[in-house]
Amino acid sequence: MRIVICPDKFAGTLSAPEVAEALATGWLSVSPDDTITRLPLADGGPGMLDALEAALGGRRVPVTVTDPLGRSVEAHCLYVGDTAYIESSQACGLHLLAETERDPLRATSFGLGTLITHAVENGMRTVVIGLGGSATNDAGAGMLIPLGYTPLDGSGRTLPYGGGVLADCDRLVGSARLRGVTLVAATDVDNPLCGITGASAVFGPQKGASDNDVQILDHALVRFSQVLERDVVGCPPGVADLPGAGAAGGLGAALYALGAQRTSGTELITTTVGLTDALDDADLVITGEGSFDHQSLRGKLVSGVAEASLERGLPCTVAAGRVTVGRREMLAMGVTRAVSLAEHFGSIDEAMAKPAEGLRALGARLARQWSR
């Protein structure tokens, strides 16, 4: 058989290449004569630069930026010709904080603005920003500061960092120093900025927001979106309602205000690494992610792989840390079946502690079920 293994990362445990290798090792322990193509993927979140660098080469440049709480951290820009690729999570990712430090009321996206500025100042003509895995919920207010804007309150004082204070934002002063650079927001999340499917309600709790925090943040982002429309020249009307405006704690909205185009992070990666050609020659596809849940149905990587598999009539299996998607939803999106580490081990804690071991076991189980 010819198997394509093309997972995303398992956040907090294994990178996408490690997931792919564990599944392949398990499969080959049962069916050593099968042909396996490993294509680690990403959807704009952590791992995007690794996947792109493996396919495109280029020059990875370290940049010292600030993390969501203002501490120094090393991030990278990948320069390929006159195009820069950036992961927002390297500057404002949830993985940069201990669980006790998570606080979207004060976490800032300032470091991402520093990364974009570095690319602009180094002569890049296009900057592609992968959105995902953020610890922030400030609608890009922090990101805008290094790019030339200052958020002020009604008394003309500069606002502190974080999403919680944006309800007091009276205006943005300044202008974007982008030198004609084209911005591209790479995201597969289609959530709007505000409301019950917005950044605060859907993603805020995993970043440490309480129910009360979610209400504060949603109200603040409504206000900030109004300021963006009024004070950023060229900001599209109704920016808060655009698909993907709520990506990465609302970074999508600020990037749209700056004129950014939107692209699918999954499509960007899969096209670059040659997934389409690999699927054309495959008998089975195995993809995966840490949590196969309702968010997976809203255009994330797994759904993109499943859709491409369905178009070719290929069976597609998902290996995940845990699975909460129902059978009917799986079949509708093109997933033949799903297996999970939580089910294999019998507990989430053990699944988190021994993910590689578990994935090898799942790979072997899938081989016994599918291999000829």
C-alpha angles and dihedrals in degrees: 000000000000112000128186113204108194113160135162120231123284097236114236096011120043137015119233093258090052092050092049092048094049093050092046092049091052093047095048091049086068102030108024095170095060119104116239126191114198114207111167109202142192134194099217096293129093112335096035094112092047092054094045095045091052090053102035107025108209131144122300110208122194117227126186109227138157123267123227091283097045100262122135116262134165117246131169142229118206109215117200111172106308094336124096123202119202134181110215089204092066088068103028106015126146090231089067091068133067112238091253090054097057109120119147090184089074106016113116137209091209092119092061090057088055091053092050091047090053090055092047093048090050093059102258114159097197127035118193113197119197111214121207145087095044128162091203135092100180099113089239094299090135092045091056094060099072087042092060110275130111121197113219134189125227092278093053095254121140111254119240118246123275141059097269095073097050092094084073094051108124099174148341117237127196132034138262116274097207101130092220094305117159113234122207123191110208110201139135094197110101098187118135120235099255142025134045092322094037133112097272099045098042104033104019097083093056088053093055102272119147121214089264091048090054091056092048093048095046091051090048093051092050088057094045092051089057090052091049092053093048102040107030110079110232096016107152116244114255091022092161091062098050115115108262095018088120094051116127095004093314098313086130091065094052092047091050088051088056090053099262121165119225125232134172110263090207093050091048092053099038093049092048096048094044100247093151093059091044092053091050089064098038134106096193137015125210117190131161152166138194096266121020098200144130091298088061088066093060098076102287123150098275092054091050093052091045091051092051090048092049091053088059096041091245123150110243123200125192121212111194143164088243135355125215099156113110124239094250093052090048094053092046091057094045101261113139095195142337132219126192141203090223090058092044095051098030094234141059092228093058091044089055092046098050108024098144092049090048094048091051088054091048091049090053091048092051091050091054089051100043112022118102 
